[in-house]
Amino acid sequence: MTRPYTIALAGNPNAGKTSVFNALTGARQHVGNYPGVTVEYKEGSALHEGKKVAVVDLPGTYSLTAYSPEELVSRNYLIGQRPDVVVDVVDASNLERNLYLAVQLMELGVPLVICLNMMDVAKTRGLRIDAAKLSQLLGVPVVPTVARQNQGMDDLLAAAVQVAQSAPEWRPLNISYGSDVDQGVAELADILQGAQERRGLLSARWLAVKCLEGDQEVMDRVRETPELADKLLPVCRRVAAHIKSTMDDDPDSIVADYRYGYITGITRQVVSSEREVRMDLSDKLDQVLTHRLMGPLFLFLVLYGIYNFVFWASEVPVVWFEHFFAWLGGVVESALPPGVLSSLIVSGVIGGVGGVLGFTPLIAFMFFAIAVMEDSGYMARVAYIMDRVLRIFGLHGNSVMALMVAGGISGGCAVPGVMATRTLKDPKARLATILTVPFMNCGAKLPVYSLLIAAFFAHFQAEMLFLLTLISWGLGLGAAKLLRVTVLKGEQTPFVMELPPYRAPTIKGLVIHTWERTWQYAKKAGTMILGVSVLMWAAMSFPGLGPEQDAAWQKRLAAAPGQTAGLELKAERARQELAGTLAGQAGQALTAVTAPLGFDWRANVALVGGFAAKEIIVSTLGVAYSLGEVDPEHSQSLSKRLAAEPGWNPLKAFALILFVMVYAPCLATVVMIRRETGTWRWAMFSVAYNTLIAYLLALVVYQGGKALGLG
């Protein structure tokens, strides 16, 4: 004979849990005490379609944090006894507060049914709750009830038995607690993972969160395994101290805030009120910042202000960096005899890496502005505002954060943007988001934009970057819509948009977040970009001129009448020498394809190198034009060199900017797309799809501009 299903009733005190228990079990119940504590429990049975179902009434608790005996008993019962289904009895008239326990139960991963009790009280208070929408958002059955009047009890029992019959696995809900806490949780979970696999206990992530929250019982369990404790506890203390110093609050408070942010995102979609509700400061701010009209307007003003601030604040430091690398190149060139070594260091290393590092101040100020938005909680509001737009283009609401991380506000990175799509449950929406991520303006594209904007749009720098942000979103969303109506057709699924409370950012937190991201940028310049720059220098230096050609040029230079003629001949010699190199030959081979876009062979070489990393475009142009520099005494910044080049103009620069914005994602992103989709097919599709759109866009802009006389 099979054992009866076990239903565990959980819920806040005064949520009507006892009424639900009595309505389900009637007189078939008895009272006892849990072993070792004075906490009372009730057990009973219910009948469903003639079959007996065991019902356990857990102590009333507000959370599963194990601060009180009731909380500890409830959690230990769920973990130790593993009931077939948990029914969380929720007071519908206080939904936001009561859902906190429901969210913790979902984080634990228990099979769950929400009993939306006291619906009559909610109605008298003027509250309307969309139970079907709530069920969609939470991903669990939601049954409205009035237990005192026995309303909805049959439906509740049927829903609970149906979940129990499906024998679902425990699937923990993963909520983001902000970047600092998420990173700490991931680090702790990695340590716990091996132990969990051996002992078959709860999810490593759930235990990691409990460790950060300072859950005493979990910490005691960890200490039972000295080897694990020696690894885990020092890391836990370090991570907690880091969070405390950067966020100016304890990890458990931050985790609680983000849980309530998740709950707020739910209640905003399912609860409406016929009466005026008292609002706190966060709610009052949200009335403006997330308003359908005022919200987007305020966002535009914020973005425009950020771009003005970034260019204003970085203008002088960028000039300092440019002068420093120009001075350094001159010093090295003067100290070393002419030859391969001098060319390698000056053009390959200083000209290549220096061109990328020269934009470090601009990148740092952009990261600082992003950190302010994230740490204050406004970034979540940006996502909330953008969700309304994304729905039109067939993307999931949770796509917003992936696109933001990738560079929705210039300065992100496509690799973590692709990884951030893991939170999307809809596979087609997730794939569409992955393929949209490369359209965003990642931090690697910013140096290219900054270089060309400084050269050709110097009086409208902030306006241009703001325009490029709008173009990036427009192209990305358009491409997503095309995918969603063709190869990725499908219905959209509901989602929860988290709205954590506003916080005052701490100076230390802003500095740390800015430094971490800026250091990653600089480290990339000193490693991968350095290597690729040297390779590009070699490709632009060899085989060079043959002995006979070199001798002929020496004769012409010796016979040149005057200094000006000599400089012109040197420039012509440098161009011919570059054109004869491996890179020059490859670039010229591509001119038949790129000439309609206005790109010369040097731009072609830079774009090919940009497939490794978009920053390489700047370093490659730096190498190309420093190799062509014929008057070291009057060397110029790369932007000034481009502005002075006869083949360059604002139209060509704008076409190149648009091409760089859209064409094939960098190699690291392609690899990440393959990893997340599980196939090279979509990774190669992304390369081809983006490059085709980039080509058509640049073609229309350049040829259209020429037709209008703008070239």
C-alpha positions in Angstrom: 0.0 0.0 0.0 1.4 3.4 -1.0 1.8 6.0 1.7 -0.5 9.0 1.6 0.7 12.3 0.3 1.9 14.8 2.9 0.9 18.4 2.7 2.7 20.9 4.9 0.9 24.1 5.7 3.2 27.1 6.2 2.3 30.8 6.6 2.6 34.0 8.6 0.9 34.2 12.0 -2.7 35.6 11.5 -2.8 34.6 7.9 -5.6 32.2 8.5 -3.5 29.0 8.4 -5.3 27.4 11.3 -8.6 28.1 9.6 -7.3 26.4 6.5 -6.0 23.4 8.5 -9.4 23.1 10.2 -11.3 23.4 7.0 -9.2 20.7 5.4 -9.0 18.2 8.2 -12.2 18.8 10.3 -12.1 16.6 13.4 -9.3 14.4 11.9 -6.4 16.0 13.8 -4.2 15.8 16.9 -1.8 18.1 18.7 1.8 17.4 19.8 5.2 18.9 20.4 8.3 18.8 18.1 11.2 16.9 19.7 13.5 19.1 21.9 11.4 22.2 21.8 8.1 23.4 23.2 6.8 24.4 19.8 3.4 22.9 19.2 2.4 21.1 16.0 -0.8 19.7 14.6 -1.3 16.8 12.3 -4.4 15.7 10.6 -5.8 14.2 7.4 -8.0 15.2 4.5 -9.9 13.1 1.9 -9.4 13.8 -1.8 -11.4 11.6 -4.2 -11.7 9.0 -1.5 -8.0 8.9 -0.7 -6.4 10.0 2.5 -4.0 12.9 2.5 -1.8 13.8 5.5 -1.8 17.4 6.5 0.9 19.0 8.8 0.3 22.4 10.3 3.7 24.0 10.7 4.3 26.8 13.2 3.4 30.3 12.0 6.5 32.1 10.9 7.4 35.3 9.0 10.5 33.8 7.4 12.9 30.8 7.3 15.9 32.6 8.7 16.0 30.4 11.8 16.0 33.3 14.3 13.2 31.9 16.4 12.3 28.3 17.5 9.2 28.4 15.2 11.3 29.3 12.2 13.9 26.7 13.0 11.3 24.0 13.5 9.5 24.8 10.2 12.7 24.8 8.2 14.1 21.7 9.7 10.8 19.9 9.0 10.8 20.9 5.4 14.4 19.9 4.9 14.4 16.7 7.0 10.9 15.3 6.2 10.6 16.7 2.6 6.8 16.8 2.4 5.3 16.1 -1.0 3.9 19.7 -1.3 4.0 22.8 0.8 0.9 25.1 0.9 1.8 28.6 1.9 -1.2 30.4 3.4 -1.0 34.0 2.4 -3.0 36.9 3.8 -4.3 38.5 0.6 -4.9 41.8 2.3 -1.2 42.0 3.2 0.2 40.4 0.1 3.6 42.1 0.0 4.6 41.2 3.6 3.2 37.6 3.3 5.0 36.8 0.0 8.4 37.2 1.8 8.0 33.7 3.2 6.7 32.4 -0.1 9.9 33.7 -1.8 12.0 32.0 0.8 10.2 28.7 0.2 10.8 29.1 -3.5 14.5 29.8 -2.8 14.6 26.6 -0.8 13.0 24.9 -3.8 10.1 23.1 -2.2 7.1 22.0 -4.4 4.7 24.9 -3.6 1.1 26.0 -3.8 0.0 29.5 -2.7 -3.2 29.7 -0.8 -4.4 33.2 -1.3 -6.5 33.4 1.8 -8.7 36.2 3.3 -9.8 37.4 -0.1 -12.9 38.8 1.5 -10.8 41.1 3.7 -8.8 42.2 0.7 -12.0 43.1 -1.1 -13.3 45.1 1.8 -10.0 47.1 1.7 -10.5 47.9 -2.0 -7.8 45.5 -3.2 -8.1 43.6 -6.4 -5.6 40.7 -6.9 -5.1 38.9 -10.2 -4.5 35.4 -9.0 -3.9 34.0 -12.5 -1.3 36.6 -13.1 0.3 35.9 -9.7 0.5 32.2 -10.6 2.1 32.9 -13.9 4.8 35.2 -12.4 5.6 32.8 -9.5 5.4 29.7 -11.6 3.3 27.9 -8.9 -0.5 27.3 -8.5 -2.3 30.1 -6.7 -5.8 29.4 -5.2 -8.0 32.2 -3.8 -9.8 31.1 -0.6 -11.8 32.3 2.3 -11.1 29.6 4.8 -13.5 30.8 7.5 -16.3 30.3 5.1 -14.8 27.1 3.5 -14.6 28.8 0.1 -12.0 27.5 -2.2 -10.9 24.5 0.0 -11.7 21.8 -2.5 -9.8 23.7 -5.2 -6.9 24.1 -2.8 -6.7 20.5 -1.9 -7.0 19.4 -5.6 -4.2 21.8 -6.5 -2.0 20.5 -3.7 -2.6 16.8 -4.6 -1.9 17.5 -8.3 1.5 19.0 -7.5 2.2 16.1 -5.1 1.3 13.6 -7.8 3.7 15.2 -10.3 6.5 14.4 -7.8 8.5 17.5 -8.8 12.2 17.9 -8.0 13.2 20.6 -5.6 14.1 23.6 -7.9 15.4 26.6 -6.0 14.5 30.0 -7.2 17.6 32.1 -8.0 17.1 35.8 -7.2 19.7 38.4 -7.9 20.8 40.2 -4.7 23.0 42.8 -6.5 26.4 42.3 -8.1 28.4 42.4 -4.9 26.3 39.8 -3.1 25.9 37.6 -6.2 29.6 37.5 -6.7 30.1 36.5 -3.1 27.4 33.9 -3.2 28.9 32.4 -6.4 32.4 32.2 -4.7 30.9 30.4 -1.6 28.8 28.1 -3.7 31.8 26.9 -5.7 33.4 25.8 -2.4 30.2 24.1 -1.2 29.4 22.4 -4.5 31.8 19.5 -4.0 30.6 18.8 -0.5 27.0 18.9 -1.6 27.6 16.4 -4.4 29.1 14.0 -1.9 26.5 14.5 0.8 23.4 15.0 -1.3 22.1 18.0 0.7 20.5 21.2 -0.3 21.6 23.4 -3.2 25.1 25.0 -2.8 23.7 28.4 -3.6 21.0 28.3 -0.9 23.6 27.3 1.7 25.9 30.0 0.4 23.2 32.7 0.9 22.5 31.3 4.4 26.2 31.6 5.3 26.3 35.2 4.2 23.1 35.9 6.1 24.9 34.5 9.2 22.5 31.6 9.7 23.8 30.0 12.9 22.5 26.5 12.3 24.0 26.4 8.8 27.3 27.7 10.1 27.3 25.0 12.8 26.7 22.3 10.1 29.6 23.7 8.2 31.8 23.5 11.2 31.0 19.8 11.6 33.3 19.2 8.6 36.6 20.9 9.6 38.1 20.6 6.1 35.1 22.4 4.6 35.0 25.0 7.4 38.7 25.8 6.9 38.0 26.7 3.2 34.6 28.3 3.6 34.6 30.4 6.8 37.5 32.7 5.9 36.0 33.3 2.5 32.6 34.0 4.1 34.1 36.5 6.5 36.0 38.2 3.7 33.0 38.4 1.4 30.8 39.7 4.2 33.3 42.4 5.1 33.6 43.4 1.5 29.8 43.8 1.1 29.6 45.7 4.4 32.3 48.1 3.3 31.0 48.7 -0.2 27.3 48.8 0.5 27.4 50.2 4.1 25.0 47.5 5.2 25.0 43.9 6.4 24.6 41.1 3.8 21.4 39.8 5.4 19.8 43.3 5.1 20.8 43.6 1.5 19.5 40.1 0.7 16.2 41.0 2.4 15.9 44.2 0.4 16.4 42.4 -2.9 13.8 39.8 -1.9 11.3 42.6 -1.2 12.4 44.2 -4.5 11.4 40.9 -6.2 8.1 40.9 -4.4 7.5 44.6 -5.3 7.9 43.7 -8.9 5.2 41.0 -8.5 2.7 43.0 -6.5 2.9 46.0 -8.9 1.6 43.7 -11.7 -1.1 41.8 -9.7 -2.5 44.2 -7.1 -4.6 47.2 -7.8 -6.4 49.4 -5.3 -9.6 51.4 -5.3 -8.3 53.6 -2.5 -5.4 55.8 -2.0 -2.5 53.9 -0.4 0.1 55.5 2.0 3.5 55.6 0.2 7.1 55.7 1.5 9.8 57.8 -0.1 10.8 54.9 -2.5 7.2 54.7 -3.7 7.0 58.4 -4.2 10.2 58.4 -6.2 8.9 55.6 -8.3 5.7 57.5 -9.1 7.9 59.8 -11.1 10.9 57.7 -12.2 8.8 54.8 -13.4 5.9 56.8 -14.8 4.9 56.0 -18.4 5.7 59.5 -19.6 7.9 61.1 -16.9 10.0 57.9 -16.5 11.4 57.8 -20.1 11.9 61.5 -20.1 13.9 61.5 -16.9 15.9 58.5 -18.3 16.8 60.5 -21.4 17.9 63.4 -19.3 20.0 61.1 -17.1 21.8 59.5 -20.0 22.4 62.9 -21.7 23.8 64.2 -18.4 26.0 61.1 -18.0 27.5 61.5 -21.4 28.1 65.2 -20.9 29.7 64.5 -17.5 31.9 61.7 -18.9 33.4 63.8 -21.7 33.7 66.9 -19.5 35.5 65.0 -16.7 37.7 62.9 -19.0 38.8 65.6 -21.5 41.9 66.8 -19.7 43.0 63.3 -18.4 42.7 61.8 -21.9 44.9 64.6 -23.3 47.4 63.9 -20.5 47.5 60.2 -21.5 47.8 61.0 -25.2 50.7 63.4 -24.5 52.4 60.8 -22.2 52.3 58.0 -24.8 53.5 60.4 -27.5 56.3 61.5 -25.3 57.2 57.9 -24.4 57.2 57.0 -28.1 59.5 59.9 -28.9 61.9 59.0 -26.0 62.2 55.4 -27.1 62.6 56.3 -30.7 65.4 58.7 -29.8 67.1 56.1 -27.6 67.0 53.2 -30.0 68.7 53.0 -33.4 66.3 52.8 -36.4 65.3 49.3 -37.1 62.9 46.5 -36.3 63.2 46.7 -32.5 62.5 50.4 -32.5 59.5 50.0 -34.8 58.2 47.1 -32.7 58.3 49.1 -29.4 57.2 52.4 -30.7 54.6 51.3 -33.2 53.6 47.8 -32.1 53.6 48.3 -28.3 53.3 52.0 -27.5 51.3 53.0 -30.6 48.9 50.0 -30.2 48.4 49.5 -26.5 48.9 53.2 -25.8 46.0 54.0 -28.2 43.7 51.9 -26.1 45.0 52.9 -22.7 44.7 56.5 -23.7 40.9 56.2 -23.2 41.2 54.8 -19.7 40.0 58.0 -18.0 36.9 58.1 -20.2 36.1 54.5 -19.5 36.7 55.0 -15.8 34.2 57.9 -15.6 31.6 55.9 -17.6 32.0 53.0 -15.1 31.7 55.5 -12.2 28.4 56.8 -13.6 27.1 53.2 -14.1 28.1 52.3 -10.6 26.1 55.3 -9.2 23.0 54.1 -11.1 23.4 50.5 -10.0 24.3 51.2 -6.3 21.4 53.7 -5.9 18.8 51.2 -7.3 18.0 53.4 -10.3 19.3 50.8 -12.8 16.5 48.5 -11.8 14.0 51.3 -12.6 15.7 51.7 -16.0 15.0 48.1 -16.7 11.4 48.5 -15.5 10.9 51.4 -17.9 12.5 49.7 -20.9 10.4 46.5 -20.3 7.4 48.3 -21.9 9.4 48.9 -25.0 10.9 45.4 -25.2 7.6 43.7 -25.2 6.7 45.4 -28.5 9.8 43.8 -30.1 9.2 40.3 -28.8 11.8 40.3 -26.1 11.2 39.1 -22.5 11.1 41.6 -19.7 14.2 40.0 -18.1 16.1 40.6 -21.3 16.5 44.2 -20.0 19.2 43.4 -17.5 21.2 41.3 -20.1 21.1 44.2 -22.5 22.0 46.7 -19.8 25.0 44.5 -18.8 26.1 44.2 -22.4 26.2 48.0 -22.9 22.6 49.3 -23.0 24.1 52.3 -21.3 27.5 52.5 -23.0 30.3 50.8 -21.2 29.2 47.2 -20.5 30.4 43.9 -21.9 28.7 41.4 -24.2 30.2 38.3 -22.5 28.4 38.8 -19.1 25.5 40.1 -21.1 25.1 36.7 -22.8 25.6 35.0 -19.4 22.9 37.1 -17.8 20.3 35.6 -20.1 20.3 32.5 -17.9 17.5 34.0 -15.9 15.1 33.8 -18.9 12.9 30.8 -18.7 11.5 31.2 -22.2 14.0 29.5 -24.6 13.1 31.5 -27.7 13.1 34.8 -25.8 16.4 33.9 -24.3 18.0 33.0 -27.7 16.6 36.3 -29.2 18.2 38.2 -26.3 21.5 36.4 -26.8 21.5 37.4 -30.5 20.5 41.0 -29.6 23.3 41.5 -27.0 26.1 42.2 -29.6 24.2 45.2 -30.9 24.7 47.0 -27.6 27.6 49.6 -27.1 30.0 47.6 -25.0 33.0 49.2 -23.3 35.3 47.9 -26.0 33.5 49.9 -28.7 33.8 53.1 -26.7 37.4 53.8 -27.6 36.6 53.5 -31.3 33.6 55.9 -30.9 35.7 58.3 -28.8 38.5 58.3 -31.4 36.3 59.1 -34.3 34.0 61.5 -32.5 37.1 63.5 -31.3 38.4 63.6 -34.8 35.3 64.5 -36.7 32.6 65.6 -34.2 34.6 67.3 -31.6 31.9 70.0 -30.9 29.1 67.4 -30.3 30.8 64.7 -28.3 28.1 64.0 -25.7 25.3 64.5 -28.3 27.0 61.9 -30.6 27.4 59.3 -27.9 23.8 59.8 -26.9 22.7 59.4 -30.5 24.8 56.2 -30.8 23.1 54.8 -27.7 19.7 55.4 -29.3 20.8 53.9 -32.6 22.2 50.9 -30.9 18.9 50.2 -29.1 16.9 50.9 -32.2 19.0 48.5 -34.3 19.1 45.8 -31.6 15.4 45.9 -31.0 14.7 45.9 -34.8 16.9 42.9 -35.2 15.2 41.2 -32.3 11.8 41.8 -33.8 12.9 40.3 -37.1 14.1 37.2 -35.3 10.9 36.9 -33.3 8.7 37.0 -36.3 10.8 34.6 -38.4 13.2 32.0 -37.0 12.2 32.5 -33.3 8.4 32.7 -33.4 6.6 32.0 -30.1 4.4 33.3 -27.4 5.9 35.5 -24.6 5.9 34.2 -21.0 5.3 36.5 -18.0 8.2 37.6 -15.8 9.0 39.4 -12.5 10.8 42.7 -12.7 12.6 43.3 -9.4 12.5 46.8 -7.9 14.9 46.9 -4.9 14.6 49.9 -2.6 16.7 53.0 -3.3 20.0 53.3 -1.5 22.5 56.1 -1.1 25.7 54.8 -2.8 28.8 54.8 -0.6 32.0 56.5 -1.8 34.0 53.3 -1.1 31.5 51.2 -3.0 31.6 53.5 -6.0 35.4 53.6 -6.0 35.7 49.8 -5.7 33.2 49.1 -8.5 34.8 51.7 -10.8 38.3 50.4 -10.1 37.4 46.7 -10.6 35.9 47.4 -14.1 38.5 49.9 -15.1 41.3 47.5 -14.1 39.7 44.7 -16.2 39.8 47.1 -19.1 43.5 48.1 -18.5 44.4 44.4 -17.9 42.9 43.4 -21.2 45.0 46.1 -22.9 48.1 44.8 -21.3 47.5 41.2 -22.2 45.4 40.2 -25.1 45.4 43.6 -26.9 49.2 43.8 -26.5 49.6 40.4 -28.1 47.3 41.1 -31.0 48.8 44.6 -31.4 52.3 43.0 -31.9 50.9 40.5 -34.4 49.2 43.3 -36.3 52.4 45.3 -36.2 54.3 42.3 -37.7 51.6 41.9 -40.4 52.0 45.6 -41.2 55.8 45.5 -41.2 56.7 42.4 -43.3 57.8 41.7 -45.9 58.1 45.4 -46.5 60.2 46.9 -49.4 62.7 44.7 -51.3 66.4 45.8 -51.5 65.9 47.2 -55.0 62.8 49.2 -54.1 64.6 50.5 -50.9 67.6 51.6 -52.9 65.4 53.4 -55.5 63.6 55.3 -52.7 66.9 56.3 -51.1 68.0 57.8 -54.5 64.7 59.7 -54.8 65.0 61.0 -51.2 68.6 62.1 -51.7 67.5 64.0 -54.8 64.5 65.7 -53.2 64.6 69.5 -53.5 64.0 70.9 -50.0 62.6 69.6 -46.7 58.9 69.8 -47.7 59.5 67.6 -50.8 61.5 65.2 -48.7 58.7 64.8 -46.2 56.2 64.2 -49.0 58.4 61.5 -50.5 58.8 59.9 -47.0 55.1 59.8 -46.6 54.6 58.3 -50.0 57.4 55.7 -49.3 55.7 54.8 -46.0 52.3 54.3 -47.7 53.9 52.1 -50.3 55.8 50.1 -47.7 52.6 49.5 -45.7 50.6 48.5 -48.8 53.2 45.8 -49.5 53.0 44.1 -46.1 50.8 41.0 -45.4 48.2 43.2 -43.7 48.3 45.7 -46.5 47.8 43.0 -49.1 44.9 41.5 -47.1 43.3 44.9 -46.6 43.6 45.7 -50.3 42.0 42.4 -51.2 39.0 43.4 -49.2 38.6 46.9 -50.7 36.5 45.5 -53.5 33.9 44.6 -50.9 34.4 47.6 -48.5 35.0 50.4 -51.1 31.2 51.1 -51.4 31.3 51.7 -47.6 34.1 54.3 -47.9 36.7 52.1 -46.1 40.3 51.9 -47.2 42.7 49.0 -46.7 43.9 50.3 -43.3 40.4 50.4 -42.0 39.8 46.9 -43.4 42.8 45.6 -41.5 41.6 47.2 -38.3 38.1 45.7 -38.7 39.6 42.2 -39.2 41.7 42.7 -36.0 38.6 43.9 -34.2 37.0 40.5 -34.4 39.5 39.4 -31.7 38.5 42.4 -29.6 36.9 45.7 -30.6 39.7 47.7 -28.8 42.1 46.3 -31.4 40.5 48.6 -34.0 42.0 51.6 -32.2 45.4 49.9 -31.6 45.6 48.7 -35.2 44.8 52.2 -36.6 47.4 53.5 -34.1 50.0 51.1 -35.5 49.1 51.8 -39.1 49.3 55.5 -38.8 52.3 55.6 -36.5 54.1 53.4 -39.0 53.2 56.1 -41.5 54.4 58.9 -39.3 57.3 60.7 -41.0 58.0 63.6 -38.7 58.6 62.3 -35.1 59.3 65.8 -33.9 55.7 66.9 -34.7 53.8 63.7 -33.9 50.1 64.0 -33.3 47.4 62.1 -31.5 45.7 59.5 -33.6 42.4 61.4 -33.8 44.3 64.5 -35.2 46.1 62.3 -37.7 42.8 60.8 -38.9 41.2 64.2 -39.1 44.1 65.4 -41.3 44.1 62.4 -43.6 42.8 63.2 -47.1 40.7 60.0 -47.4 38.8 60.6 -44.1 35.7 62.8 -43.6 32.8 62.9 -41.1 30.6 60.7 -43.4 33.2 58.0 -43.6 33.8 58.2 -39.9 30.1 57.9 -39.1 29.7 54.9 -41.5 32.7 53.2 -39.8 31.2 53.9 -36.4 27.9 52.2 -37.4 29.7 49.3 -38.9 31.8 48.8 -35.7 28.6 49.1 -33.6 26.9 46.2 -35.4 29.3 43.9 -37.1 30.5 40.5 -35.8 30.8 40.2 -32.0 34.3 39.7 -30.6 35.8 36.3 -30.3 35.1 35.9 -26.6 31.4 36.7 -27.2 31.1 34.2 -30.0 32.6 31.5 -27.7 30.1 32.5 -25.0 27.2 32.3 -27.4 28.3 28.8 -28.4 28.6 27.8 -24.7 25.1 29.2 -23.8 23.3 27.9 -26.8 25.1 24.6 -26.9 25.9 24.8 -30.6 28.2 26.6 -33.0 25.2 27.1 -35.4 23.8 30.1 -33.4 27.3 31.5 -32.8 28.1 31.5 -36.5 24.6 32.9 -37.2 25.3 35.8 -34.9 28.6 36.6 -36.8 26.8 36.4 -40.2 23.6 38.2 -39.1 25.4 41.1 -37.4 27.9 41.5 -40.2 25.2 41.5 -42.9 23.2 44.2 -41.1 26.4 46.2 -40.5 27.3 46.1 -44.1 23.9 47.1 -45.4 23.6 49.9 -42.8 27.0 51.4 -43.6 26.3 51.1 -47.3 23.0 53.0 -47.1 24.5 55.7 -44.8 27.7 56.2 -46.9 26.1 56.1 -50.3 23.1 58.0 -49.2 25.3 60.7 -47.7 27.3 61.0 -50.9 24.2 61.3 -52.9 23.1 64.2 -50.7 26.5 65.8 -51.1 27.6 65.1 -47.5 30.8 63.3 -48.5 
